[in-house]
Amino acid sequence: MGTHGTPPRGIDATRSPLFEGRFGRMFRNLAPATFGENDAQNRRNLKALGSAMSAGIDEPKDGLDAEESGIPALYTYFGQFVDHDITFDPVSTLRKSLDPDGLVDFRTPSFNLDNVYGRGPADQPYMYTSEGRFRHGEPLTGAGGHSGHDLARVGGRAIIGDPRNDENSLVSQLQGLMLEMHNRMVDDNPGLDFEAIQQLVRFHYQYVVVNDFLPRIVSGPVLHALRTDGHFDQKLLRYFHWRNLPFMPVEFSVAAYRLGHSMVRPGYRLNNDKLLPIFPRADEPREEALTGFQTMRPGRALDWGRFIDVDVRAGGTDSNTSDPANKRRLQFAYRIDTSLVGFLHDLPKTVAGDPPASLGERNLLRGWLLGLPSGQSIARAMRIEPLTDEAILIGKAVDAPEDGDVVGPIIEAVNARGGDGNAFAGNCPLWTYVLAEAAANRTDVPIPVTGGGTRSTPQLGPVGGRIVAEVFLGLLFGDGRSYLSLDPLWKPVSGVGFRLKDLVSYGLGMGPPLHYR
């Protein structure tokens, strides 16, 4: 079916001047992909694909899991934190997406931690003490968890720079850790004013984004092509350019950077006592889960070593849930592939207020409503040989698939869910394409556990990886206050090996001081 067909009336918000000022396209000349001859056919076929991309409910568990990657679990939520830093659309329902006014990015896209700092102590003094430190809430509790504090709250509502950073118990505690990082930076650097402390925190965060997070999710050859003499080179950016104000490309925000949805586990062990699902089941709305937007419940303090290698843990050599070592093990993100865990197929109404409840279907509909090109057309525009339909596999990218793990090539998978698979012949939605490309692009990654070893880990490939890397680097090079603009050779005083685990250790008060220099 290709990209012919007429999009439904009113959806082409990307053509408006307002849209071009805040959001925009990397590939402006490519036609929107459609997946049917009319509105109903498009929706039915995308629903079928979203269903095929949604796995059944797997119970949260301790022990080795075949879907785990070599990426520690915290990177899933660090990626969510980064997303909230560079974009802010306070109304993200599908209904609002038909209105150009709903596509205004309410903050300038940049890695400046405004999700942490808000508008600063002069404009939001209630977030800060008189010494320029962040206020915090009640102490967190939980057997085996690290000491820490809940976010400052009024009536259960977090008083933070971006309310989305309270949407689950994991990103909420990462937000709290960043506040503690700032407070410790104040203690380590007496005499520096607020703006200087803020710049130090931003530089360390940006350094982690560039030198740790990006190489975790994007394959090495893609990043190598963006370097000159070992350093990222702005002149090598080919697809993401802006003149006056930075914009957020829809190819990135609506497709390529939604890779994190496939990395979510069914649930997580927080500490000795708490192993919780990411969301409550639809038929058990009162089930205890990691849902946020509320005062942190007792017993949820994170043992950070279960999420990031701040120490060395067992890797879990089997799925024996009674093994005490497995209950203390470092958990890993699920592999980047075309499968989302079952808990994301029927989201609670507190998370998805408007239908559909399936996150996969929501992502696909949003990409179609915003007129995204197909993955194949973008690949050709980038002079990359597109994946064949047979290579776009829907399902789990596990090493030894079992019954039900792989639904099949995209056409067969959609047919099996009651849709017209031919609508996707040579015409894959960009989000699905990026995930399928990653699943076919695996690297053996060293895992930081007792005994070491490696694990096959999908990473974003030449299309998805290039989109994500160019947007990250383009925003940083275009920001006159970023470390890549002010001092591209800058590094933390602890050395070039500073990583997310070091940022976490510092926020916990365990790592060495980070002095100004």
C-alpha positions in Angstrom: 0.0 0.0 0.0 3.0 2.3 0.4 2.4 5.8 1.5 -0.6 6.7 -0.7 -4.0 7.5 0.7 -5.4 10.7 2.2 -4.9 11.4 5.9 -8.0 12.2 7.9 -9.1 15.8 7.9 -7.5 18.0 10.5 -4.5 15.9 11.5 -1.8 17.6 9.6 -0.9 19.9 12.4 2.8 19.8 11.3 2.1 22.2 8.5 1.1 25.1 10.7 3.5 27.9 11.5 3.0 27.3 15.2 4.1 23.7 14.8 7.2 24.6 12.8 8.3 27.0 15.5 8.4 24.5 18.3 8.1 21.0 16.8 9.2 20.1 13.2 10.5 17.5 10.9 13.9 16.1 10.0 12.6 14.8 6.7 10.2 17.4 5.5 9.9 16.2 1.9 8.7 12.7 2.7 5.1 11.8 2.4 3.1 10.6 5.5 2.6 6.9 5.8 -0.9 5.6 5.8 -2.2 2.1 6.5 -5.6 2.0 4.9 -7.8 3.7 2.4 -9.8 5.5 5.1 -9.8 6.5 8.7 -11.4 3.3 10.0 -9.0 1.0 8.0 -6.0 2.9 9.3 -7.2 2.6 12.9 -8.1 -1.1 12.6 -4.7 -2.0 11.1 -2.7 0.0 13.6 -4.7 -1.6 16.4 -3.9 -5.0 15.1 -0.2 -4.1 14.9 -0.3 -2.7 18.4 -1.9 -5.9 19.7 0.8 -8.0 18.0 3.5 -5.9 19.7 2.0 -6.4 23.1 3.0 -9.5 25.1 0.9 -11.3 27.6 1.2 -10.5 31.3 4.4 -11.9 32.9 4.6 -11.8 36.6 7.4 -9.7 38.1 10.1 -12.1 39.3 13.5 -12.5 40.8 16.2 -14.4 38.9 17.5 -14.5 35.4 15.1 -13.4 32.7 15.6 -14.3 29.0 14.3 -10.9 27.9 17.0 -9.0 29.9 19.6 -6.9 28.0 23.1 -6.0 29.2 21.8 -2.5 30.2 21.1 -2.0 33.9 17.5 -1.2 34.6 18.0 2.4 35.8 18.9 3.5 32.3 15.2 2.9 31.3 14.2 5.6 33.8 17.1 7.8 33.2 15.9 7.8 29.6 12.5 8.9 30.8 14.1 11.6 32.9 16.0 12.9 29.9 12.8 13.0 27.8 11.2 15.1 30.5 14.2 17.4 30.4 14.1 18.2 26.7 10.3 18.1 26.0 7.3 19.3 27.9 3.8 18.9 26.4 1.5 19.1 29.4 -1.5 17.9 27.3 -0.5 14.7 25.5 -3.8 13.0 24.8 -4.5 11.7 21.3 -7.6 13.9 21.2 -5.5 17.1 21.7 -3.0 15.9 19.1 -5.4 16.9 16.4 -5.1 20.6 17.5 -2.0 22.5 16.4 -2.2 24.4 19.8 -1.6 21.0 21.4 1.8 20.6 19.8 3.5 23.5 21.4 6.6 22.5 23.3 6.3 24.6 26.5 10.0 24.7 27.1 13.1 25.2 25.0 14.5 21.8 24.0 17.8 21.6 25.7 19.7 19.5 28.3 19.5 22.2 30.9 17.7 20.3 33.8 14.7 22.7 33.9 12.8 19.6 35.0 14.9 19.8 38.2 15.5 23.5 38.6 12.1 24.8 37.4 12.3 28.5 36.9 14.9 28.9 39.7 14.9 30.2 43.3 14.0 33.8 42.3 10.7 32.7 40.7 10.0 29.5 42.6 11.5 30.1 46.1 9.2 27.5 47.7 11.4 24.8 46.0 14.6 26.0 47.7 16.1 26.9 51.1 17.7 30.2 51.8 21.1 28.6 51.1 20.1 27.6 47.5 19.6 24.0 48.4 16.5 22.0 47.4 13.9 21.2 49.9 12.9 17.6 50.3 10.1 15.6 51.9 9.7 12.8 54.4 12.4 10.1 54.8 12.0 7.0 52.7 11.7 3.6 54.3 12.3 0.1 53.1 14.4 -2.9 54.3 17.7 -2.9 52.4 17.0 0.4 50.7 19.4 3.4 50.7 18.5 6.3 52.9 16.8 9.2 51.1 13.8 11.4 51.1 10.5 11.7 49.2 10.0 14.7 47.1 8.6 17.8 48.8 4.8 17.7 48.6 1.7 19.7 49.3 -1.4 17.5 49.6 0.5 14.6 48.0 1.5 16.7 44.9 5.2 16.9 44.3 6.7 20.4 44.2 9.2 19.9 41.4 10.2 21.4 38.1 8.2 18.9 36.1 5.3 17.0 37.5 5.9 14.1 35.1 8.9 13.2 37.2 6.5 11.9 39.8 4.6 9.5 37.5 6.2 6.3 39.0 8.1 5.4 42.1 11.4 4.9 40.1 11.6 8.2 38.2 10.4 10.0 41.3 13.4 8.7 43.3 15.7 9.5 40.4 14.3 13.1 40.6 15.1 13.1 44.3 18.6 11.8 43.7 19.2 14.7 41.3 18.1 17.2 44.0 20.5 15.6 46.4 23.3 15.8 43.8 22.7 19.6 43.6 22.7 19.8 47.4 25.9 17.9 47.7 27.5 20.0 45.0 26.6 23.1 47.2 28.4 21.5 50.1 31.5 20.5 48.1 31.9 23.9 46.5 31.5 26.6 49.2 31.6 30.1 47.8 30.2 29.3 44.4 26.9 31.0 43.6 23.7 29.3 42.5 24.4 29.7 38.8 27.8 28.2 39.0 26.6 25.2 41.0 23.8 24.8 38.5 26.3 24.7 35.6 28.4 22.1 37.4 25.4 19.8 37.9 24.3 20.3 34.2 27.8 19.6 32.9 28.0 16.3 34.8 24.5 15.3 33.7 25.3 16.2 30.1 28.6 14.3 30.2 26.7 11.2 31.3 24.1 11.6 28.5 26.8 11.9 25.9 29.4 9.5 27.1 27.3 6.8 28.9 23.6 6.8 28.0 24.0 7.4 24.3 26.5 4.6 23.8 24.2 2.2 25.8 21.3 2.6 23.4 23.0 3.5 20.1 25.3 1.1 18.3 29.0 1.9 18.1 29.2 2.3 14.3 26.5 4.9 14.2 28.2 6.9 16.9 31.7 6.4 15.3 30.3 8.1 12.1 29.6 11.2 14.1 33.1 11.6 15.5 36.3 13.2 14.2 39.5 12.2 16.0 37.5 10.5 18.7 35.3 13.6 19.4 31.7 14.3 18.3 31.8 16.7 15.4 28.9 19.1 14.7 29.8 19.3 11.1 29.0 15.6 10.7 25.3 16.1 11.6 23.4 15.6 8.3 19.7 15.5 9.2 19.0 17.7 12.3 19.6 21.4 11.7 17.8 24.5 13.0 18.4 28.2 12.4 17.0 30.5 15.1 15.3 28.3 17.8 15.8 24.6 18.4 12.8 22.4 17.6 11.8 18.9 18.6 11.6 16.6 15.5 8.5 14.4 15.5 10.6 11.6 14.0 12.5 11.7 17.3 9.8 12.4 19.9 7.0 10.3 18.5 9.0 7.4 17.2 12.7 6.9 17.6 13.0 8.0 21.2 10.1 5.9 22.3 12.5 3.0 22.4 12.3 3.1 26.2 8.8 1.6 26.2 10.2 -1.7 25.1 12.8 -1.6 27.9 10.3 -1.6 30.7 10.2 -4.7 32.8 6.9 -6.1 34.1 8.0 -5.1 37.6 11.0 -4.4 39.8 12.4 -5.5 43.1 12.9 -2.2 45.0 14.5 -3.6 48.2 14.4 -6.7 50.4 10.6 -6.5 50.8 9.1 -4.9 47.7 8.7 -6.7 44.3 6.0 -4.7 42.5 4.5 -4.6 39.0 4.9 -1.4 37.0 1.1 -0.8 36.9 -1.8 -2.5 38.5 -3.7 -5.0 36.4 -6.9 -3.7 34.8 -9.1 -6.1 36.7 -7.2 -5.3 40.0 -7.2 -1.5 40.1 -6.3 -1.5 43.9 -3.2 -3.7 43.4 -0.1 -2.2 44.8 2.1 -1.1 42.0 4.7 1.5 41.1 2.1 4.1 40.0 3.1 7.6 41.1 1.6 11.1 41.6 1.2 10.4 45.4 3.2 10.5 48.6 5.7 7.7 48.5 4.2 4.7 50.2 6.1 3.1 53.1 8.7 0.5 52.3 9.7 1.8 48.8 13.2 3.2 49.3 15.4 1.9 46.5 18.3 -0.3 47.0 20.1 1.4 44.1 22.5 -1.5 43.6 19.5 -3.4 42.2 19.2 -0.9 39.4 22.7 0.3 38.6 26.1 -1.1 39.4 27.1 1.2 42.3 28.5 -2.0 43.8 29.1 -5.5 42.4 26.2 -7.9 42.7 25.4 -11.4 41.5 24.0 -11.4 38.0 21.5 -14.2 38.6 22.6 -17.3 36.9 19.2 -19.0 37.0 15.5 -18.2 37.5 15.4 -19.7 41.0 13.2 -17.2 42.8 14.0 -18.7 46.3 17.8 -18.0 45.9 18.7 -15.1 48.2 21.3 -13.9 45.7 18.7 -13.6 43.0 16.7 -11.3 45.3 19.7 -9.0 45.6 20.7 -9.2 42.0 21.3 -6.3 39.6 18.2 -6.1 37.4 18.5 -5.3 33.7 16.3 -3.4 31.3 14.4 -5.5 28.8 15.8 -5.7 25.3 15.0 -3.1 22.7 12.6 -5.0 20.4 9.1 -5.0 19.0 7.5 -6.3 22.1 6.0 -4.4 25.1 5.2 -6.1 28.4 1.6 -7.0 29.0 1.2 -4.3 31.8 1.5 -1.7 29.0 -1.3 -3.1 26.9 -4.0 -2.1 29.3 -2.9 1.1 31.0 -4.8 2.4 34.1 -7.1 5.4 33.5 -4.9 7.5 35.7 -2.1 7.1 33.0 -4.2 6.9 29.8 -7.3 9.0 30.4 -8.5 8.7 26.8 -8.7 5.6 24.7 -7.0 3.4 23.7 -5.5 1.9 26.8 -2.7 0.0 24.9 0.5 2.0 24.9 1.6 0.3 21.6 -1.6 1.3 19.9 -1.3 4.9 21.3 2.2 5.2 19.9 1.2 4.0 16.5 -1.8 6.2 16.3 0.1 9.3 17.4 2.7 8.7 14.7 0.0 8.3 12.0 -2.0 11.3 13.2 1.2 13.4 13.0 1.9 12.3 9.5 5.2 10.4 10.1 6.8 8.8 7.0 7.4 5.1 7.0 10.6 3.7 8.3 11.5 2.4 4.8 11.1 5.9 3.3 13.4 7.5 5.9 16.0 4.7 5.4 16.0 5.4 1.7 16.3 9.2 2.3 19.3 8.4 4.5 20.7 6.2 1.7 20.4 3.1 3.8 19.1 -0.2 2.4 15.7 -0.7 4.2 14.8 -3.8 6.1 12.8 -6.3 4.2 9.3 -7.1 5.4 10.5 -10.5 6.5 13.2 -8.9 8.6 10.7 -6.7 10.5 9.9 -9.3 13.2 7.3 -8.6 15.8 8.0 -10.1 19.1 10.7 -10.7 21.7 14.4 -10.6 20.7 15.4 -13.4 23.0 18.3 -15.7 22.3 16.2 -18.9 22.3 12.6 -18.0 21.5 9.9 -20.2 23.0 6.3 -20.6 21.8 4.7 -17.2 21.5 7.8 -15.2 21.9 7.9 -14.2 18.2 4.6 -13.4 16.5 6.2 -13.3 13.1 7.1 -10.9 10.3 5.0 -7.8 10.3 2.6 -8.8 7.6 1.8 -12.2 9.1 1.7 -10.7 12.6 -0.9 -8.1 11.6 -3.0 -10.7 9.7 -3.0 -12.9 12.8 -4.5 -10.1 14.8 -7.4 -9.5 12.4 -5.8 -6.6 10.4 -4.7 -6.3 6.8 -1.0 -7.1 6.9 -0.6 -5.9 3.3 -1.1 -2.4 4.5 2.4 -2.6 6.0 4.2 -4.1 3.0 7.2 -1.9 2.5 5.4 0.6 4.7 6.3 0.0 8.4 5.4 2.7 11.0 8.6 4.5 12.0 8.4 3.5 15.7 8.0 -0.2 14.9 10.8 0.0 12.3 13.2 1.6 14.7 12.5 -1.2 17.3 12.8 -4.0 14.6 16.0 -2.5 13.4 17.4 -2.5 16.9 16.3 -6.1 17.5 18.3 -7.1 14.4 21.3 -5.1 15.5 22.6 -6.9 18.6 26.0 -6.5 20.4 27.5 -8.6 23.1 27.7 -6.2 26.0 29.8 -6.8 29.2 27.5 -7.1 32.2 28.8 -5.6 35.5 28.1 -8.6 37.8 30.1 -11.2 39.8 31.8 -13.4 37.3 31.4 -10.9 34.5 30.4 -12.3 31.1 28.5 -10.7 28.2 24.8 -10.5 27.1 23.4 -10.1 23.7 21.9 -6.6 23.7 20.0 -4.9 20.9 20.9 -1.3 20.2 19.5 1.4 17.9 20.8 0.9 14.3 21.5 3.2 11.4 18.1 4.8 11.1 16.9 4.9 14.7 20.3 5.4 16.2 21.2 8.2 13.8 17.9 10.1 14.6 18.4 9.9 18.3 22.2 10.7 18.2 21.8 13.7 15.9 19.0 15.2 18.0 21.0 14.7 21.3 24.1 16.2 19.8 22.4 18.9 17.8 20.6 20.2 20.9 23.8 20.2 22.9 25.9 21.8 20.1 23.2 24.4 19.6 23.0 25.3 23.3 25.6 28.0 24.0 25.6 27.0 27.7 26.3 23.2 27.2 29.6 21.7 27.9 30.0 20.7 24.2 29.6 24.3 23.3 31.6 26.0 26.0 34.3 23.4 26.6 34.0 20.3 24.5 37.1 18.7 26.2 35.6 19.2 29.7 35.5 16.2 32.0 34.7 15.7 35.6 37.5 15.9 38.1 37.2 12.2 38.7 38.2 11.5 35.1 36.8 10.6 31.7 35.2 7.4 33.0 32.4 9.2 34.9 29.2 7.3 34.3 25.6 7.1 35.5 26.7 4.9 38.4 29.0 7.6 39.5 26.3 10.3 39.4 24.1 8.0 41.5 26.9 7.3 44.0 27.6 11.0 44.3 23.9 11.8 44.9 23.8 9.1 47.6 26.9 10.6 49.3 29.1 7.6 48.5 31.3 8.9 45.7 34.2 11.3 45.9 33.7 15.1 46.0 33.2 16.8 42.6 35.0 20.1 43.0 34.9 23.1 40.7 38.0 23.4 38.5 
